[in-house]
Amino acid sequence: MFSLSELSPLSEPQVSHRLLKPWWEVFMDYLVLLMLMLSVVAGTLLLSRDGVVCLPSDSLDHSTSTPSRISLTPVPISPNIQTPDSLRDPTRPPTPQGRRTHLDFQQYMYVSHVCYHESLPCYSRFFPYVALLQSLLLLASGWFWFHFPRTSARIEHFIAILGKCTESPWTSRALSRAAQMDATGGRVEEAGSGQPPSLGRHSSLDSGTDSPQIPRPGCVSALPTVPPSPCSSIHSCSSSLSSLSFCPVSTAPKNTLTPGNAPRAACLDRSDGEQARALFERVRKFRAHCEASDIIFQVYRVQTLFKVLMVVLILSYTAPLLESVSFSHTCQPQVHALTGYSSFLCTHHLAPVLRHLVLTYMALLSLFGLLAIYALTWICHRSLRRYSFQRLHEAGSMRDVPDLCNDLAFLLHMADQYDPLLAQRLAVFLSPVSETCLLEENLERNWGIDRLRSMIRPDAHGRPSLQLAALPRLPPALFSLSQLEVLKLELITDAKLPAPLSHMTSLRELHLYHCTAEVEPAALAVLRERLDRLHLTFSHASETPAWVYTLRGLQELHLSGRLSGESGVHRGWALGSLRQLRHLRVLVLRSGKLQRLPGELGEAAGSLARLEVHNEGARLLALTGLRRLAGLEELTLHGCQLERLPSALLGLAGLRSLDVCHNCLRTLEELLGLQHLRRLAYLRLAHNRVLALPASVGALRGLELLDLSHNQLRALPPTLFTLRRLRCLLLASNLLEELPAEVGALALLVELDLSGNQLEELPPELFSGCSRLGSLAVAHNSLGALPPGLGTLTQLSKLDLVGNCLVGLPAELEGCIGLQGGGLLVEDWLLHSLPPRIREFLSRPGTSAGSRPDSDGFPAFSTAQWRFLSESQI
């Protein structure tokens, strides 16, 4: 047995489909139902009472009669002779009247059955079945678009979305605001909204037209706030969808007005807000899917045309066949040898009933055809693939609702025939202003001041930093964080900086990662006064806000993205002028399409001290723009595919640091020209293809750092060790087989990195001459032993010996006080070769273990990290 709860879901799809059935479809369904009932009644009559009665209509043929049969001649009785009732014999049967046929009852039955199949027209016998099949076909054609695979999914999805839109509490709130705006005749102004207008014009998300903003929830309006209606319709207390098995609309409780408190709109709880936000995204995706094609419209038009053709076809052959349905028929069966008669007169007693049923069926079918013709006319003369919310636009409350097309427009036209208010509820989730208002409400609820404060973390420099990512807009509570110094915004759709930005008195650094930021004039004035560092990341130069180039107090500007124009059209700078950035000291450019240094850099030549260009492997063809930057102190050219040192460097007399790592340098013949750069102290040439270091490197007397790691050097010139001021020498990952003894002349050397070479021994002069050495890395070489004198390096704090051929460690390590606390990086088995006293000495926490000089060539590791690396390298 089935319970009612199991059978009830079977009727839900049919009930929900009523939304898309206009009045003519409903009438046609009832007409088809009547036709089905009529065919069932006719079929029942035919099965239970149908038949014919036949009598012979010709004379008996005596030649064929049987000899043994006695012929009885009928005796006529005169009607004038009457026999008194008293003289009649009561036991004697009455005298038969009429014509005697000499046929038995079985012969009559046989003749009747034969004549029923041979003489009765087929339409009289099969009309109920034909009518039943035709009615079922018409019924199937009316429901075809609900069950066709390519349309049923869209229809069910549309009905589900419409039901969710009706149930959502946000619908009631939005419609209440719309009704309030219609009553007041304009936009509800926020209390105390003395904010100046923004620089950029705000446009709607979906449509290209500007639209009035729905007032933000929780703001004081000019009139008392209308609470959400408990009914799902703003015009009636009973929802038009209440009979479709939808859940009742849950409404927020009304706010009680107390003296002294302004009326405020009831806020949605978190779950309702999240459901409404998900519904906005669902409606947006469904709209994009349905507007891509018009398959539902085409199927409905074809099935309506099919109905019209079916009605015409049925009437065309039913009308002629109606004449064949008669009461009397002449039958001439081949039974002369059995009965002696060749012609019979038969009567079909159900013929009058069938004739009336056929006439009724044709009348219903004609009415069905008129409705189908009306539907076809409605389809052909109405623009059903376009839907405009004209009433809402005329009312002025939701002017931003976009027009719809194709299948979604057609479905709304069909829903309007059921209840026009359904489209109004769907319009709430098509309105960009409504979505914006919901997002603001969610932001105020989910991103309060307490949550933002808990997310503040110190950055690498110890400054309070906050990072927000993937938000629709900035939460209002953000601008009350007065202690925040660094703000990072990533992938925020509408990162609008309003006037309350002035409350962030400590803000000095701003990061915008793929954010379209708009700034109000009051906020722009604050940024011009306080902002020191700005990081911008974008895909195209057109995404860069124009207000960036008006920040006169900006000191550091980091730009990441496509900085040049289209290839073959414009190869230069595609951003704005730097003329107003009078205090700009640092400019960092990260781009993969830059082919020449922009001439606009000369506009900041008076203040620019550091320039970094990261071109991500694209060739930088022209560097003549460097000549205009005479005051440049630091220059970094990474990934620019440079094959030689650019000659434009000779004009940078004040240059102190040059970094050309990650290029394609093969020769360094231009080093001799750098001797004119008297202030050059840091030269980084790592990650190139340098084969040999020229002797002209000795002309760079002021060098303090030289980075030649990750090249192809096989030998070092003696002039390299004449650089008496050299404090850091990085030669890792080369092909060196020998370290010259002249290295001892570098008395000020603090850091030396020789890891990843082919050294077999170290000169003793290294330990005797470089007494200030604090970091020595000789990992992954072929050292068999360490020379004497290692104990004299009292300032040595880091020693990397991993990956060599050492047999043991010298006991002189006891004199290296700085190695205490994990400063020695070596395999564990080598460490156990030392006496226990020295091992205990090295394991003690030392005061100078963390006093490693600041350098980019030798990474700083904690004690635990150094020990972990030691074990992992074995």
N, C-alpha and C positions, 0 to 999 in steps of 0.2 A: 504494500500500500504506500502511496505517496502522501506526504503531508502537504498542507497548504503552503508552508514556508518554502518547500522545495519547488513547488509549482509557480509561486508568485514571481520569481525572476523571469519566467518565460514571457510574461506580459509586459515587462518593463521596456524592452526595445520598441514594441508597437506603441506604447503610451508616449514615449519620448519622441517618436517620429511624427506625432501629431503637430509638433512645432513647425514642421516644414510642409504641412499639407494645407493648402488654401481651401477656401470654401467650396470651390468647384470640385476639387479632389475628394472632399468629404462627401459631397452629394453623389459623385460618381461611384464611390465605394458603397454607399447605401443602395444605389441603383443596381450595381452588380450583385449585391446581397439579395435584393428582391428577385433578380433574374435567376440566381441560384436556387432560391426557394421555389420559384415557379417551376423550374426544371425538375426539381425533386418531387414536387406535387404531381406534375404530369407523369413522371416516371413511375411514381407509386400507383397512379390510376392504371397505367398501361400494364404494369406487372400483376395487378390484382383483379381488374375487371375488364381488360381489353379482350375483344373478340368480335366476330361477325356472325349473323344469322342468315342462312341461305335457304331459298325455296326454288324449286324448278319453275322455270318460266315458259317451257315449251310442252307439247303433248307427248303422251307416252307412245313409244314405238312398239306395236304389238308383234312385229316380226321378230323382235329380239326377246320377247317375253318367254318365260319358261313354260313348257307344256303342262307340267304338273300343277302350275299355279292356276287357281280358279279365278277367272275374271269376274269381278263383281261390278255390275253396272249400277250406277247410282240411280235410285228411283226418285223421281221428283215428287214431291209432296205439295199438293195444292195448298196455297195459303188460306183459301176460303173454307177448307174443311177443318174444323176444329174438333178435337176430341175432348170431351169433358174430363175434368180431373177425376171425377168419381169412377169413370170407366177405365182409366189407365191402370196398368199393372205396376205396382210400386217396385217389384223386383226386376222389372225389365229396364235395361239402360235406355237413355234417351237416344233418339235417332240422330246420327251424326249429320252435321250440316257442312256445306262447302264442297271443295273438290278433293277427291281421294287420290293420293300420289303413290300409294303402294310402296313407300320407303320406310325402312326401319330407323330406329333412333341412332344406331351405330352409323348408318349411311349418312344421316344428317350431320353427325359430328365429324365424320370423315370429310364430307364435302365442305363444311364450314372451315376446317383447318386448312384444307387445300386452297380454298378461295382466300383465306386470310393472308397466305403467303404469296399467292400468285396475282390476285386482283387488287388487294389493298395497296395504295401508294406507299413508297418507302418513307416518305416524310411523315405520314400519319403514324407509322410504326416506330420511327427513330427520332422524332422531334425532341423528346426530353433529353436524349443523350447528346444530340447535336447542340442543343441549347446549353447543356451543362458544360460541355467542352468549350464552347464559345465564351461562356461566362468566366470559366476558369482562366482562359487565355486573356480576357480583358482584365481580370483581377491581377494576374501576374504582370501584365504590362504596366499597371498602375503602381506596383511595388518594385519594379525592376531596378530603379535607380538607387533604392535603399539596400539592395543586395548585390549589385554589380561590384566585383572586387576593387575596381579602380575608383569607385565613388563611395562605397559603403564606409571605408576607413575614414575618409574626410568628413562624411556626414556625422558619424559617431563622435569623432573628435570635436567637431563644431558643437554638437549638442552638449557634450561633456564640458567644453569651455564655457558655453552659455550658461549652463547650470552653475559652474563655479563662480562666474561673474555675478550671478543673481544671489548666490549664497554669501559672497564675501562681504564682511562688514565695511570694507573700504568703499564699496559701491554706494551704500547708504550715505556714507559721509560725503563722498564726492557729489552725489545728487543733491544732498542738502545744501552744500555750498553753492552749487549751481542755481538752485532755487533761490537762495538768499541773494546771490549776485543779480539774478533776474529781477528780484523785488527791489533792490536798491538801485538798479540801473547802471551799475558800473563795478569796478573792482573794489573789493574790501581792502581798505588801507590798514597796514599794521600800525599799532600804537607805538608812537615814538620812533618811527622809521625815518629818521632824519639823515639817512645815509645818502651820499651823492651817487649819481648814476655811474655805472661802470664804463670803462673805456671802450670795450667791445660791445657790439649789439648781440643780445642773446637770441638765438634762433632755436626753434623747436628741434627735437631730435629726429623725428621721422619726416615731417613735412618741411618744406623750405620756407614757410611763412612764419613771421613772428606772431606770437600769440600772447594774450594777457596771462599773467601768472595767477594761479589759484593761491590765495593767502596761505601762508605757512601755518600748520596746526599749532595750536597753543598761543597764537597771537591774539591780541585784543582787537576786535572789529568795531566798526562804527556803530553797528546795531547789535542787539543781543543775539548771540549765536543760536541758531536753530539746531536743536539736538537731532541726532539721526532718527529717522522714522522707524518705528518697529515693523512697519510693513515693507515688503520688498518693492512696492510701487509707491511713487510719490503722489499718485492720483487716486489710488484705491487701497483699501486695507487688505484686500485679498490679492495675493500675487497671481499673475497669469500662469506661473509655473508651479503653483502649489499642488496641482493635481498630477504632476509628472514625477512623483516619487522623489523629488528633491528634498534635501534636509531643510528644515526651517532656518530662516536667517537669524543668526545670533547677533544681537545688537549690544552695544556697550551701554551701561547704565547712564541715566541722565545725571548731569552735574547739578548739584544743588547750589543755588546762588546765595551767597551770604553777603551781608552788608559790608561794603568796603572792598569786596573782591570783584574784579571784572569777570564777566562770563567767559569761559574758555571751552573750546571744543574737547570732547572726550577723546583721549588718546587710545590708540589700539594697543593691545598687548603685543608681546614679542612674537608669539606664534602667528597671530593674525597678520602682523606686518610682514613676516617672512613669507607667509602663504600668498599675500597680495603681491609681493615682489616677484615670487616665482610665477605667479599667474601673468604678470606683465611680460615676462620673458617667454612664457608659453604662448601667449597671444601673438607676440612679435614673430616667433618662429612659424606659428600656424599661418599667420598672414602672408609671410614670405612664401610659404609652401603653396598656399591656395591661389595666390595671385600669379603664380608662374604658369598656370594653365586654366582652361575652361572646360574640363572634361565633364563636370557635373551638369553644366548648362547644356552641353551638346547631347548628353545622354537623355536629359529630360525633354529636350526638344524632339529628339528622335522618337522617344516613347510616346509623346503626345501625337506626333504625326502618325505613328503606327496605330494608335487608337482610332483616329479619324478614318484611316484607310480600312481598318477592320470593320467599323460600323457601316461604311459604304458598301463593302463587299458583302457583309451579312444581309443587309437590307436588299441588295441587288438580287440575291438568289432566294431570299425568304418570301418576298412579295409574290413572285410567280408560283412558288410552291404552295402558297396559301389556298389557291383555287383547287388543288388536288385533295384538300381535306373536305370530304363530303359525306353525307349520311348514307346514300345508296350507291351501290356499285353493281355492275353486270359482270358475272363470272362465267367463263366457259372452260371449265377444267376438262381434262382428258379422262373422264370417268363414265363415259357413255356405256361402256361394256359392263360396268358394275351397277349402274343405277337406271339406265335406260333414258337418261336425260343428258342433254348436251349444253344447256344454258341454264344458269341460275341467277336469281335476283337476290343480292346480299345487302344487308344493312349493318353499318358500323355505328353502334349505339353511343360510342365515346366521341364521335366526330364533332358534335356541337360544342362539347366541352373543350376539345383540343383546339377548335377554331377560335374560341374565345381566349384560350391561353396563348395561342400564337399571336393574336391581335394585341393582347396585353404585353407580350414579350417584345413585339415590334415597337409598341409605344414606349416602353422603357428604354429600348435600344436607341430609339430616335432621340429621346431626351438625353441619353448618355452621349450621343454624337453631337448634339447641340452644345453641351458643356465642353466636349473635347475641342470643338471648333472655336469656342470662346477662348479656351486656354491657349490654343495655337495662335489666335489673333493677338492675345495678350503678350505672348512671347515675341511675336514678330514686330509689334508696334511699340514695345517698351524697351528702353535701353537697360536690359537686365544685367549686362556685364559692367555697368558703372553704378556705383552707389555713393551718394553724397548725403551727408548729414545736414541737410538744408535747414531743418527746423532748429537744430542746435546752433547753427551759424546765425540764423535770424534772431534767435533768442539772445545771442551775444555771450553766453556763459561758457561755451566750449568751442570756440572758434578754431582751435588748433587741431581738432580731430581731422585726420587726413581722409581724402576720398579713397574708396576702395574699388577694386576691379576684379574681373574674371570670376572665379568660383566663389570667393568670399562675398563679393557683391551680390551674386545671384542667391546665395543662401540667405543673406539678410533681406533681400526682396521677398523671398518665400516666407521668412519669419515675420515680416511686417504684415502679411496677410493673416497671421494668427494673432500677433500682439505687437503693435509698433513700439511698445516700451522695451522690448527685448533688445533692440538695436541701441537704445539709449544706455542700457546697462553695459553692453559690450563697448560702447564708445568711451566709457570711463577708463577702460584698459587699453584704448587706442590713443588716448590723449597724452602727449609728452608732458604737458603741464601737470596732469594728475600724477604721472609717474615721478616727476621731479618733486612734487609735494610729498609723496610717499617716501621717497629716498631721504628727504630732509627730516622727516619724522623718524625714520629708522636710525638715521645718523645721530639725532639728538638723544635717542633712547639707548642705542648700543655703544656709542662712543662718548661717554660722559667724561668729566674732568678726572675722576678717580682712575678710570681705565687708562687714559692717556698718560697720566703721571706714572702709573705702574710700568708703562712701556719705555720710559726714558732710560737710556743706557749711556755710559760714558764712552766716547770714541777713543781713538788711538792717542789723542792729545789730552784726554781727561775732561773734555768738554761735554756737557749734557746734550745728548743727541736723541732725536726721535725720528723713526722711519715709519711712514704710512704707505701702503701699497694696495692697489686694486680696489679703491673706493670710488663710488660714483661722484662724490664731491667732498670737500673738506668739512669735517664736523665743526660746528660753531664753538664747542668748548676748547678747540685747539688754540684759539687766539687769547685765551686767558692764562697760558703758560708763560709767565713773565721770566722764568729762570732759564728757558730753553735757548741754547746758543746755535745748535745745528739742526736744521729741519730738512728731511729727505722725503720727497714725494715721488712715488713711482706708479705709473700706469693709472693715474687718476683722470677720469673722463673730463670733469669740469673742476679744475683746480683754480677756483676764483679766490683772489685775495682781497677781502673787503677792508673797510676802514678800521674795524677792530684790530687789525694787525698792529696798530700803534701800541697796544697793550703788551706786546712781546718786546719788552725793552732790552732784552739781552741777545736777541737774534742777530747773528753776525754771518752765518753761512747758510746757503739755500741750495738744495739739490732738486732738480726737476728732470725726472727720467721719463721721457715720452708722456709729458703732461702738457696740455694746452691751457696755459695759465693766463687768466685775465686779471688785471689789477685796476682797482678803483683809484681815482686821483689821490685821495687821502692816503691810501696804502702806498702808492708810488712815491709820494713825498717821504714817507717813513723809510722805504727801501733806499732811496737816494742818500739819506742821511746816515743810516746805520749799517747797511749791508756791505761786507768786505769781500766775501768770496761767493761765487756763483758757479754751479756746475749744471750744464745743460746737455741732455742727451736726446737726440731726435733722429728721424729717418731722412727727412729732407729739410733743406734750409728754409723752406717756406713755413715750417712749423715753429720756427724761432720767433718768439714774441718781439714786437718792435720796441717795447719798453726796456728791453735789456740794454740797448745802446744809449739809454738816457740816464743810466746810473752813474752819475759823476763821481761818487765816492768809492766806486768799486776798485779793489786792488788785485783780485785774482779772478780770472774768467777761464773756465774749462768748457770747451765745446766739443761734443762727440757726435758725429753724424756725417752726412753728406754735405760738405762745405762748398763743392764746386758745382757748376751748372752741368747741363747735358753734354755728353761726349760729342765732339764735333761741332758744337754750336758755341759754347762758351766754356773755356777751360779755367776760368779764374774764380775769384771769390764770389759767392752767391749770397753773402750775408750783408748786413748793413754797415754803416760807417762807424769807425772807432774814434771819431774826432771828439765826441763828448766825454769819452772815458779818459779824463785828464790825469787821474791818479792810478791808472792801471799799471801794475808792476809785473804780474805773471799772466801769461797767455798760453794755454795748453790746447792744441788742436789735434783731434783724433778723427781721421778720415781715411777712407780707402780710395778716394777718387781725386785727391788733390795733386795737380800736375805742376803747379808753380806756386811759389810763395806770393800771396796777394800783396799788391802795392798799397792796399789800405793799412798795412802794418806800419807804414811810415807815419801815419797820422798819430800813432801812439809812441813814436820814437823818443819823444822827450821824457817819458816816464817808464817805458818798458825795460825791465831788467832781466827777465827770464822768458825764454820762448821754447816751447816743446812742440814738436811735430811728430806725430805717430801716424804714418801713412799706410800701415797694415800691408806692406809688401808691394804697393804701387810705386812706380818710378816717379820720382820728383825731378822734373826736367830742368826747371829754371830756379836758381837761387839768387838772382841778382837783387831781389828785394832786400837781402840782408845788408847790403851796403848802406841803406838808409837808417839802419838801427845801430848807430855809432855808440850808443850808451848801453848796449846789451852786455850783460855780465855772464849769463848762463844760456847755453844753446844745446838743445837735444834734438837730434834728427834720427828717429827710429823707424826702421822698415821703409826706407825711402829708395832702396835699390841703388845706393851710391857706389860707384866703382873707383872714384878718386875723391880726395878731400877737396871740397869746392874752393875755388879761388876767391870767392866773395868773403871768406873768413879773414882775409888779410886786412879788410877794412874795419874789423871789430877790434879796435885798439884796447878797449876796456874788458875784453872777454877773460873770465876767470875759469870757466868750466866748459868743456866741449865733450859732448857725448854723441858718438856716431855708431853706437852698437846696432847689431841686427841689420847690417847692410851687406854689400858685396865688395868690400875693399880688398884688393889683391896686393897693392903696392902702396908704400907710404913715402914716396919721394917728395911729396909736398910738405913733409914735416919741417924741412929747412926753412920754408916760408913762414912757419909759425913762430920763428924765433923773434919776430917783430912784436908778437903779442907778449909784452913784458909781464903782464899780470896773469898769464895762463898758469894755473896750478893743478887743475884736474883734467886729465885726458883719458877718456874711456873709448877703447877700440875693440871691445869684446864682441864675439859672435860675428866674425867676418871671415875672410879667406886670405889673411895676410901670410905670405910665405917667408918673408925675411924682414927683419927690423933694420933699417938703414942706420949708418953711423951718425947721420945728422940728428938723431934723437938726442945726442949730447948737447945740442944747441939750446934745448929747452931747459935752461938753467933753473927756472922757477917751479918746475913740476914737483908736486907733493904726492900725487896719486897717478899711477899709470896702470891701466887695466887692459891687458892683452890676452885675456883668457878666451878659450874656445876659438883658437886660430890654428895655423899650421906651421908654427915656428919650430925650427930645428936647432937653432943656435942663437946666442945673444951676443951683440957687439960689445966690446970693452967700453965703448963710450957711454953705454947705458949706466955704468956704475960711477960715472963722473957727476951724476945728478945728486949733489950733496944734500939737497933739501927733500929728497924722496922719502916719504914716510910709509907709503903703501904700494906694494908691487904685487900685482895679481897676474900669474902666468899659468893658471890651471887649464887642463885639457889642451895641451899642445903636444909637440913631438920632441921635447928637449931630452937629450941624453946626458948632458953634463951641465953643471952649474959652475961658471967661472969662479976662480978664487977671488977675483976683484969685487965680489959681492960684499966682502968685508969692509969695503970703503964706504958703504952706506951706513954711516954711524947713526943716523936719525931714523932708520927703518924700524917701523913698529909692527907692520903686518906683511907677511910673505906667504903667498899661496902658490905652491908648486904641485898640487895634487893632479893626478891624471896624466902624468908624463912618463918618461922612460929612464928616470934617474936611477943609477946604481949606487951612487955614493954622494955624500954632501961634503963640501970642503970644510976643513976645520976653521977657516977664516970667518965662516958664517957665524960661529958662536963667539969667536974672540972679538970680531969687529962690530957686530950688530948687537951690542949689549942692551939696547932698549927694546929688543924684539919682544912683543907681547902676544903675538898670534903666529903660529907656524903650522902650515898644512902641507904635508908631504904624503898624503894618502894615495893609494893605488899607484905606486911606483915599483921599482925593483931594488929597494935598499936592502943590503945584507946586514948592515950594522950602522950605528950612529957614531960619528966622530967624537973624540974627547972634547970637553969644554962645555957640554950641555948644562952642567950645574952652574955655570957663571951667569946664565940668563935668569936672573932673579925676578925680572918683571914678566916672565912668560906665564900667561894665564890660560892659553889654549894650545894644545899640541895634538895634532891628528896624525896617527901612524898606521891607520887601518889599511889593509890590503898590500902589505909589503912582504919581504922575505926575511924578516928579522928572526933571529934565533933567540935573542934575549934582550932585556932592557938594561941599560947601565944604571949602576947604583947612584950615579950623579944626580938622578932625578930628585933626590932628597933635597938638593939645593934649590930647586925650582919651587919656591914657596907659593907662587901664584897658581900652581896646578892643583892645589888642595880643593876638595869639594867637587871633583868630577871634571877637572880641566883636561885630563888626559883621556884621549879617545884611542883605544887600542883593544885588540882581542883579549878575551878573558884569560886564555891560557898563557898569553905573554905577561899579563899582569900578575899571574901567580908565579912567574919565574923570579919576581923580585923578592927580597927578604920580607918576612912578615912586618918588620918594623917600618920599612918604607911603604908597604901597602897600607898599613895603618895610618901612616903620615899622609898619604895621598887621599885617603878617604875622609880625613877630617874636613869639616866645613871651613873654608878659607874666606878671609875678608876681601881678598883681591880677585876671587874667582869670577865675580861679575863685573870687573873693571876692564872689560875688553874695549878697545877703541872703537869708535863709531865708524863703521865701514860697510859698504854695500857688497864687498867681495867675499866676506867671510861671515856667514849667518850666525846669529846669536842663539844658542840653545840653552835651555835649563839643564840642570844636572841630570834629571831623569831622562830628558831627551837625548843627551849625549850617551848615556849608558845604553839606552834602547838602540840607538844607531850602532853602537859598538857591537852589540850582540847580533843585530840583523845583518851586519856586513860579513860575518864569518862564513 
